[in-house]
């Protein structure tokens, strides 16, 4: 009779790692308090951005104009002492406007040489504003930098300094004259973060704080070196084996042609999430657990990051669109069913 191999236990954290997680939780609280001095509401958005940052992912922000997306990203860069740049994507934007280009310059001895002038992508936090307004060639230049953490100009490759964090925005309402990101490029974003209108009380507070004097300067909470150290720490957070299986089963349920897809999903989804979604579920859960001061990933960590990880990776059918069912609603039902099954 064949023996079933024992499931290896997740690796244990060292005493130094435990102390570092405690420190990260305190830093997270300080970071939230600092941002709350300028950003009214948007607590969930801030939490998702920070999860993404420490998981070494990139985020796509979806929201109508006026929801303080640019302000939020800029203030986040201010609190963590990182170099910030904003790129306004337009239909005439060229790849070299992002990556930089070689410029012919005259040296002190009269010779002419090409010198590389870095573009705005050479920063730690890059805001790609309205990324769907630029043509695909320009989008591809940005996405190469996101994936490879380097840019290639005229055959020369330049590395981007870590940490490197891209936040792209899209306007969900106005689609005329835009170039929607293909599914393969959307998959490069770890999270889709949807911003909603503030509540009435928050909107009153926004009016009070933004129509007076200059907003306060925020304190620096973290350095680039500390962020990189915490990013390595997040990767070491233990994950129980059943959490890996839960994440994989959840993603596989999104694929309408798969054997585990529920019957109700098949007419609503034409294409599901790929293996990168499983990776991002685990990384997002690790980051969330560490930020909360937990020494191991729990089921609720995966549940919390499932919507931002999966929503932009599902392609809905015309039947779903006709019924007014969007990907977010489908993901919510999938997660609810998967959690119930895990507890059952």
N, C-alpha and C positions, 0 to 999 in steps of 0.2 A: 504493500500500500504506500503510495507516494505521500511524503510529508509536505505539509504546507509551510513554506518559509515564514519565519516570524517577521512581523512588520517592525522595521527599525523605529526606535523612539526618536522623536525630534531632538536635535542637538540642544544642549543646555547652554544658557548664557553664563558667561563668567561674571565674577563679582564686579569687575570693571564695567561690563556691559549693563548690568543691573543698575549701577550708579549712573551710567550715561543715560539710560532710559528715564530715570527719575529726573535727571537734569533736563532732558528734552521736554518732558511734560511741563516743567516749570518755565522753560523758554517759550513753549507753545502758549501758555497762559499770558505771559508778558507780551508776546506778539499780538495776540487777540486784543488785549487791553489797549495797546498802542494804536492799532488800526481803528478801534472803536472810537478813538478821539476825533477821527476825521470821517470815517465811513459809517453812515447811519444804517442800521439793519445789515442785511447781507451776511449774517453770521454763518449760514450754511455755505455760501459761496466762498467765504474766507477759509473755512475749514477744508473745503475741497481743494482750493488752491494750495494750501499748505501741505495737504496730503500728497498732492501731485509733486510739489517741489522736493520733498524729502524722499519720494519714491523714484526720483530722477525721470519723471514723465513730462509730457507736454499737455496743455489743456486748450480746448476750443470753447470759447465763451459765446453763448447765444443769447441775445437780448436786444430789445429795441434801443434806439439812441436815448441818452439822458439818464442811464442807470448807473453812472459813475464807473464804468468799466475801466476807462483809461486812468482815472484818479486812483482806483483801487490798485491797479498793477503798479503804478508809479509809487504809491505810498508803501506797498509791499517791498519794492526794491529799496526804498529809503530806510525802512526798519531793519533790513538785513544787510545793509551796507554793500549793495551790489551795483554794478554799472548797469544802467537802464537805458534802452533806446526804443523809440517808437517809429514804426514804419507805416505810413499811410499808403495802403495799396490802392492803386488807380489803374485804369485800363492801359495807360501808356507807361507803366512802371516796367523797367527792364531788369533782367537778372543782375547785371552789374550794379544797379542802384541798390541792391541788397548786399551782395557779396563784396563789392569793391572792384577796382580795376587797376591795370597798369597804366601809369602816366609817364610820358617821356619828359625827363627833366635834364637840365644841363648841370654838370658837376663843376666844382671850383676850378678844375684844370681845363675846362672848356669842352670836355667830352659829354656825349648825351647817353643817358642810360634810362632804362625803364625801372620805375619804382612802384611797388604795390601800395595802393592807398586803400586801407581796409574800409569796408562798408559798415552800415549800422548793425549788421548781424553779429559783428564782433563786440558783443556785450554779454553780460551774465543773464539778464532778463530782457527778452525782446517781445514787444507788443506788436503783433502783426495785425494792424487795424483793418477790418473789412477785407480779409484775405481773399474772399471770393470775387472781389472787384478786379483783380489782376488776371491776365491771361495764364493759361496752364503752364507755359514755359517759365514764367516768373514764379508761380506757385511751386513748381518743381525745384527751383533753386533754393527756396526757403525750406522745403521739406527734406532736401538732401542734407542741409545743415542740421536739421532736427534729428535725422536718423544716424548720420555718420559723425556728427560733432566736428565737421571739417568742411571747408569749401575748396573748390578747385577752380582756378582762374588761369586761363591760357596755359594749361598743363601743369601749373604749380599748385600744390596742395598746402593749405594753411590750417592748422588746428585751432579750434575754438577753446578758450580757456574755461575750465569748469569753475563753478557750476554753470550749466547752460540750460535755461528754462524758457520755452517759447509759449506765449499765450496769444492765440489768434482769436479774432472776433468775427462774428457774422451777424448781419441784421436779418432776422427771420421773416420780416414783412416785405421789404423791397427786394425783388429778385430781377427786376428789369436791368439789362446791361451787365449781368454778373456771370461768372464762370463757376458754377457749383463744383466743389471739390469731389473728385471721383472717390469711389468707395475705398480703393487701395490707399489713397492719401488720407482719407478720414481715419483709417485704421492706424495711422501713425500717432494719432492723438490718444493719450491714455484716457482722458476724461472729456466728456461733453458736459459743460456746466451751463445750465439754463438759468438766466436771471429773470425774476419776475418783478412787477411793480411793487413798491413799498406799501406798507399799510398807511392808513390816514395819519396816525400818530407819528409814524416815521417820516412821512412826507412833510408834516408840520415842523418836525425837528430839523429836517434837511433845509427847509426854508430859513429857519432861525440861524443855523450855523453857517450857511453859505452866503448870506446876504449882508454879513457884517464885516468885521475886520479880517485880515489875512488869517487863514487856518494855521494852527500851531505846527511847528516843526516837530517831527517825531523822533524819539530816541532810537539809537542803533541798538538792536537786540542781539544780532548775530553777525559774525564775519563770514567771508567766503570759506575760509579754512574750516571753521566750525560746521558750516552747512555740509561740506564734503565729508567730514567725519561722521556727522549724523546720518548722511545718506548711506555710508558704509554700515553704520549700526543697524539701520532699518533692514538691510539685507540679511543680517544675522538673527533677526527675530524668529524664534522657532514656530513652525507650522505643523500641527498634528496631521497625521496621514489622512484622517477622515475629512479634513478641511480641503486638502488637495482634491480628493474624490468629489466632494460637494461642488467645488468650483468647476471641475471638468464636466460633471453631469449637467450642471446648470447651463453651461455654454453649449453643450451638445443638444440640449432641448430646444435651442433656438434655430436649429437647422431643419427645415421642413422636410427634407428628404432623408433624414436620419431615422433610425428605428426607434429612438427614444423621444422623438418630438410628439407632443400631445396632439390629438386630432383637431382640437379647436384652433391650433396655431397654423396648420398647414394651408388653409385658404387665405390666411392673413399675411404671411411672410414668404417672400420669394427667395430670400437669401439670408442665412444666419451668420453668426460671429465665427471667426477663425481662432486658431490656437493662441494668437497674441492676446485675445480677450482673457484666456485662462491666466496667462502670465500677469496681465494687468490687474486681474481680480486679486491674485495672491500678493502682488507688490503693493497695491492700494490697501489691502487688509493689513499687511505688515506695517505700513506707514501709519495707518489709523490707530492700530494697537499701540505702537510705540509712542505716538503723540498723546494718547490717553494714559500712558504710564503702565500699560499692560506688558507682561513679560512673555506672552504667547498669543498667537492669533486665535480669535474666537469666531464662532459662526456669525455672530452679529456684526463683526468687522467686514466679512465678505458681503453680508446682506446690505450693509450701509453703502458700499461702493459699487454695488451691482448696477444700479441705474445709470450713473455717469459713465461706467465702463461699457455697458452693452447697448445703450439707446442708439448711438450713432453707428453701430455696427449691424443693425437690422435694416433690411430693405423691405418695406411693406408693399403689398400688392395693391392693385387698383381697387379690389374689393374692400380691403381695409380702409383705404382712403375714402371710398364712397360711403362707408358706414361711419366715418369720423373716428376711426380707431388709429391711434398713432403708436409709434414704437415704444414710447415711454409707458403707455398703458399695457402693452403686451409684456414688456419686461417686468412690470409690477406684478402682473398675474403669474408669470413664470416663477419669480422669486418667492411669492407667497406659497405657491404649490410646492416648490422645492424645499422650503423651510418646514412646511407642514409634514412633508414626507420624511425629512431628516429627524424631526422630533417624534414621528410616529413609530 
